[in-house]
Amino acid sequence: MKTALYYDDVYLLHDEKNHPENANRLKTALKYIDNSSFKNLISFEKPIKANVEDVSKIHDTYYIQEVYEFCKKGGGYLDPDTYVYEHSYEAAMVAAGAIVKAVEDIKSSKFESAFCLVRPPGHHAEYAKAMGFCIFNNVAIGARKAQSMGYKKVYIADFDVHHPNGTQHTFYEDGSVFLFSTHCYPFYPGTGSADETGFKEGAGTTLNVPLKAGTTDEVYIETYNTKFLDSFRAFKPDILLISAGYDLHEHDPLGPMRVTSQGIKEITNIILKAAKELNIPTIATLEGGYNYEATAQGILDTIENMLNA
């Protein structure tokens, strides 16, 4: 089997039912996958729990300890949007561990591609701060893990409706990691203008494509067929990581875009075919998506595109 799905039930224990980022996001996706025609072509893998050493390559050790202790005491809100409870630290460490394990398995040639069906999401998490439902930055942790295993140049594609401020700040001065992001602008979290392109050694390795509310399939597909492909081919990465946020969907309650399920399928197809063209592995990790059925369909289509790439 060339494509793996990384999932653990611990993700369901991080849950607040009246919050948009709740366990139903994954429960719905699991049902869609279970009923899919290609379920038997996917290797279902159990992630590991990331160790503090891997997470501390991205986050402050005092912050990691603070989250641990806060959860141990019962939790609450780390910022106005981001809740944690007793099991949230464990869930967040296993969410980071999914991409760590995926990198290890791909490096050993066990798989060619992987989808990390995880929560909490990660791309808003800053060096020492939780933000926007995110505790630890999963994709950034995965990027550093990949580099520690010999993948020198990492390309991160993020199509979530919100700009990945945490990911951008992590690699803004690092020319070995390229960040490409399409997102609604101006919108939460307020970062991601077109003139944010990197600094010092990272100059030119951040490419933000801010889009207006109401943007449709046509503009997104054109953007990925031009700006994404041009930057991807020019950078020539050794591995592709995808921050897969499905809240760009037209029916998402937290996003103002007008992208259809077919549009999302085409976007992920363009991204995955580009990786195939360079013969490099791909790992996607779940970010946003709050219409549970639309998100589940997007996840399903992304995995199908991985299988067909």
N, C-alpha and C positions, 0 to 999 in steps of 0.2 A: 504494500500500500504506500502511495506516495504522499498522501495528505493526512495529517493528524489533527484531532480536535482535543484540546486540553481543557478539562473541566473538573471541578470538585464541588461536592455538596456544601462545603463550608461557605461558599459564596452566598448561599441562601440564608445563612444565619445572620448576615449583615442586612438588616431589614427594618424599614419603617413604612408601614403599609400606606400611609397618607402622603408619603413623599414620592415624587415622580421616579426617583432612582431606587426602586425596590425589587424584591426577589422575583416578582412576576415577569420582569424583563427576561430573565434566564429561563424561567419555567416555560414561558411561551415558546422561546427559541428551541428548547429541548423537545417540545412536542412537535414542532415543525420538522426538526431533524429526524426524529423517530419515525415520522410518517413519510419521509422523503424516499424517492426511488433509488437514491444512491447511498443510503445509510450504510450498507455493507461494504462500500468502497472506502469508508473513513476508518482510520485507526483511532479508537477512543483511548486517550491517554490520561493518566492521573498526574497532575502537576506536583512539584515539590514545594516546600515552604522556602522562600528565599531566605538566605542568611543575612545578618546585619551587615556583613562585609560588602555583599553585592549592593544592598540598598544604600549604604553609606557612600558609595561612589557617586551617588546623585543627591542624597539628602544628608542634612546635618545629623550627627549621631545623637545630639541632645533632643532634637525634634523626634527622632525615631523612638527614643526612650520616653519622651513626653506622651506620644500617642499610646504606647504600650501601657503606661501607668494610668492614663486617663480612661482607657477602655477597661482596665482591671478594676477601676473604681465604679464602673457602671456606665461611663460615657456621658454623652451630651452632644453639644455642637462645637466643632473645632473652628468653624467660621459660620456666618449666617446661613449658608447653604448645605454644609457638610456635617452630617450626623455620624456618630459612632456609638456602638453599644459594646457589650461584653465580648462578643466574638469578632468585632470589626477589625481589630489588629491582626488576628489570625487570618481573616479573609483577605485583608490587604496584602499581607506577606505571601499568601498563596497565590494571589492575583499576579504579583511580581514574579513569583516562582514559576508560574506557567510559562512566561516568555523566556525565563532563564533555562528551564528544562527544554523548551522548544529549540533554543539555540544549541544546546548540548546535543540533542537528538539529531538535529539537522547536520551539525558539524561531523557527527559520527556516521553520516550517510544513511541514517535510519529512515528519514523522510526528506522530501523536497520542499514541502510547504506545510504550514500549520496555521490553525485558527485558535486563538486563546479566548475561549468563551468565559470571560471573567467579569467580576465586579468586586469592589468598587472600581470605577474607571480611574484614569491617571493623568491625562495630559495637561490639566490645570495645576497640578501639585507643584509647588515651588520648593526651593532648597530647604526651607525651614517653615513651611506654611501649607496647610490644607486649603483647597479652594475648589469651588464649583463641583461638589460631590466627590472630589478626588483626594486621596490620602497620600499614596506614593505613586510616582510617575513610572508606570509599568514600561512604556515604550522606551523611555530614556535609560532605565535600568537594563532593558534588553539590549540597547545599543552598546552600552559599555561592556556588557557580558560578551556580546559578539566580537567586539574589538579585542577583548582579553583572550579570545579563542582563535584569533588570526584573521578575522574579517576587518581589514584596516579601514575601509571606506564604507560608511553606512548611510543609506538614503532612507529618510522617513517621509512618507506621504500621509497627510492627515486631511480627510474630507469631512470631518465633523463640522456642524454648522457654527460651532464656537471656535475661536482662535486658540491654539495650543500654547498659551503664554508660558507655562512651565517648561515645556519642551524647548521652546525658542530660547528662553533665558539660560537653560542648561548648556546649550551648544552654540550660543551666539558668537563666541570668540574661538570656535573650534572648527577649523577647515576640514576635519576628517568626517564630519557628520553634516549631511545636507538635509535641511527641513523644507518641505514643500507643503503649503497649506492653502486650501480654498475655504473661505468662511464668510459668514454674513458680517458686514461692517458698515456703519458702526453698530456694535452689538456687544454683548458680554463676551470677554471680560474687558474690552476696550483697547486691547493691543491688536497688532496685526495689520498695520497700514503698509502700503506698497513700498514705502521708503525704509522700512525695517529690513535690511538686507544682510546683516551680520557686521562684525567689527573685528579689527586687527586680523589675526590669522583666519577668522571666520568670515571675513568680508566676501560677499557674493555667494555664500552657502546657506542663506535663508532666502526663500522666495515665497512671499505672501501674495495671494491673489484675493484681495477683498472684493466681495460681491454684494450687490444691493439686495435688500429684502424683496422677495418675489421672483428671484432668479429661477429660470426653468432649465429643463434638461439640455436644451440646445446650447446654451452658454456654457454650462458645466462640461458637456462633452467636447465642445470646441476648445475649452481651456485645457482639458487633459490631453487632447490630441496635439496641442501646440506647446504651451508653456511647460506642462509636466514632461512630455516626451523629450523636448529639447534639452531641458535641464538634466533629466535622468541620463540621457545618452552622453551628454557632455561631461557629467560627473563620473560616469563609469564606476558605480558602486560594486562592492563585493557581496552585499546582502541588502535586501529591501525589507523594511519594517513598515507596516501600515497601521496607523491609528484609525480604526474603523468606527466612526461615529455615524449613526443612521438617522440623526435628528435633522438632516437636510431634507428629509421626506416631506412631501406636501401635506401630510396629515399629522405631522408631529406637533404635539401641543406646546412645545417649548421653542420651536423653530419657525421662522417666517418664510422659508423657501418654498418653491413649487416644483420640487424634483419628484418624479414618479419612481415607482419600484423598478421599472424598466430602465430609467435613467441611471439609477444607482447600479444596476447590474452592468450597464455599459461602462460606467466609470471604473468599476472594479476590474472589468475585463481589460480595459486599456492598460491599467496599472500592472495587472498580472502578465499580460502578453509582453509588456516591456521588460519585465524580469526574465521571462522565458527567452527573449531575444538576446539578452546578455548571459543567459545560462547561469543565473544566480538564484539562490533560495529566497523564499518569501515567508514572512511571519506576520499575521494580522492579530491585533489585540483589540478587544471591544472597548469603545469609548462611550459616547452618548447614544440616544435613541429611546424615545419615551412614548411613542405609539407602539405598543408591544407587538402587535401583529405586523406592522410595517417593518419594525426592527428585525423580527424573526425572519421575515421574507428576505430582507437584505442580507442577513447572516447566511441564510440558506443559499442565496444566489452567489455570494462571495465564495463559499465553500465549493459550490458546483463549478464556478470559474477556476478555482484552484485545481480541481480534479481534471478539468478539460484543458488547462494551460499547457 
